[in-house]
Amino acid sequence: MASTEGLVPITRAYLSSYYDNYPFEPLSDDVATLTTDMRSFITDLQTHTPLTQGESLVVDGVDHQPPHKIDENMWKNREHIEEIIFMLQPPQWPTTLHQQSRLPPIFEHLKLKCENALNTLESFQSKNADNVFNTVMSYMPQDFRGTLIRQQRERSERTKQAEIDALVKSGGSIHDRYALLWKQQMERRRQLAQLGSATGVYKTLVKYLVGVPQVLLDFIRQINDDDGPMEEQRHRYGPPLYSLTKMVLTIRLFIFLMWTRFDARKITEKELATLEQAVNTYTTEFERFIKFMGEVFANSPFFISADEVGSIDSSRNDDYKEISIPAGKLHEVVLSVDSINSYIAWDFSLEQSKMKLDVGFSVEYTNSSGAKSLILPYRRCESDQGNFCTCMAGTYKLIWDNSYSTFFKKALFYKVDCIPPVAEPAQL
């Protein structure tokens, strides 16, 4: 394939060729067999006692096809695993189960298997999100702008976690929590697409991303398109994941109906054996799938370092300005800020000679009423790398002051940016 500035274009066809090297060994036949067996048991349980409204909602979920997107299936599996763990906790057991000696250890073992699978999935999602963010960040200038975006990502994630904590504190269910988590994930995806499309505030953002290959922005924009690069991943690896999503929901429904009928209808040995085998098979196959996908993601061609395409070099050479400040004079840069929580950021140094040189520096703010205040009081220094301040709306003036000098002019190298609030790149 043709390259763009040394970077191979990332397309569905390219991924198809890459995925040829990563065939997934088919799921165990037990996945389909056990899912069918449990569905038969569920029908028997429905016949024994009519479904309640809440039970009907879960049954409807089993009867629907799993989501098409890989990450949505991951969240669905995580939600259903948590629901199963919750039901397998002793406080949720049917009354008569507490009175038995043989069954409790079995259900405790099943809970432990599900907890291990949940930990594996959570670790996979966290590592994948970090890999994607760090990859995108590697194409951005390695200066204060990258630092600001990282800080904004951390602040954004703290805000999202606070939303989850508030929901849980107010009594939200596991389903409510995962509905919010998926909503947050979709918001990350929307923001990522905006970054690639450079719409709205992202026009300003992309302006500052000196050296970002267009092919990366194109990839970000189209990554989640219905026929974009990720569709090849869904085509290759979606079917086994869909089967696992179907299986875990069936396990959850089986336990749910079994619990509500446990005191009135004794669980059969066949049902118990099938449930044990189903949980063991699901957790084993799901963890195998997760570990496989982790290897695929870690080596995927869209995780290409900035060094390989020369992005870092191109980001170093053309974003500093040079000005000579005569003795007794000032150099000022004026910036207008419209959005609160924007940043004024600066990076400057003086060309050094045999004599020690410094320059006065301050930042002044003027609000809409014309009132002025010092954001950064006057000080003398040789340089100030990677500094910034959070802004209110108004006018900001950055002032380099050489008025105290009576002889030496100062060669100043600087860059100043006004960066609006931006969303972090997100998990793919």
C-alpha positions, 0 to 999 in steps of 0.5 A: 500500500502507498504510504503518507509521510512514512505512515501506512494508511489504516484501512479496513483492507489493511486490517483484514490483512493484519488480522489474517495473522491472528486467527481466533481458535473457535469457541468450545462446542460446549458454549452453544450446547450449554446455552441451549440446555439452559434456555430449555431449563428457563422455559421449564421455570417459566411454565412452573410460575408465570413471569413477573414484569421484571423477569420478562424484561430479562427474558426479552434481553435473552431473545434479542440479538447481542449488540454489533459493536465489540466494546458494547458487548464488552460492557454488556458482558461486564454488566451481566457478570456483575449481576451474576456476582450480586445474585451469588452473594449470600444475602441474595440467596433464597431462604432455604439455601442458607439451611443447606450444607452441600449447595452453598460452597458450589455457589461460592465457587461460581461467584469466585469464577465470575469475579476473576472473569470480571477482573480480567475484563476490567483490566483489559478495558483499562489497558486498552483505553490507556493504550489508545490515549497514549497512542494519540498523544504520541502524535501531539507536540511534546510540550505543555499542550500535551500536558494540558490535554492529559490533565483535562482527561484526568479531570474529565474521568474524575467527573465521570466517576463522580457521576457514577458514585452519585448514582450508586449513592442515590440507590441506582441499580447495576443496570442504571450504572452500566447505562450511565457508563455506556452513555459516557463511553458514547460521549468519548466516542463522539468527542473522538470523532469530533477531534478527527473531523476538526469541527467546532472547538476542535478546529482550534485544537487541531490547529495546535497539533503541529505534525499530526499526520492527516492519516491519523486524523482520518482514522480517528474520524472514521474508526467507528463508521459502519463500514470503517476499519473497526468493522473488520474487527467485528467481522472477524471477532464479533461472532464468538463474542456475540455467543459469549454475550448470549451465554452470560445473559442466559446464565444470569436469567437462569439463576434469576428465575431459579432463585425466585422459584427456589423455595417452591421448586427444588433445583434438579441435579441436572440443572445444577450440573449444567449451571456449574459447567456453564459458568466454568465454560463461560469464564474460561472461554471469555477470559481466553477471548479477552487475552487474545483480543488484548494481544491483537490490540497491543500489536494492531497497526493503528498503534504506531509510535510517533517516532516511526512517522517522524511526527515528533521531529515535525512538531519541534521546528516551526511553532516557536516565534523569535523576537528581539526586544530592544533595551528599554522596550516591551513585547506584548502578546494579546489573547482574547478568551471566550470560553471559561476553563480555557487555558493560556499557555506559554513557553519561552527562553532567551538566547544565551550569550556569555553574559547572563540575561533575563527578562521581566515577565507578567500576565495581565487580565482585563474583564468585560468591564475593563477592570485589570488584574495581574494573573502572574505578577512581574518577575525576572527570569531566563526562561519559563517552560510549559507554564499555563493558567486557567482562564475566565472570559476576557482579554489576556496580555502576556508582557516581556519587559526589557525596560530596566535594561539600558544596553542589552537587547534580548533575543526571545524565543516563545510560543503562546497558545489559547487552548479551549476546553477539549475532550480527551481522546477515548477508547476505540 
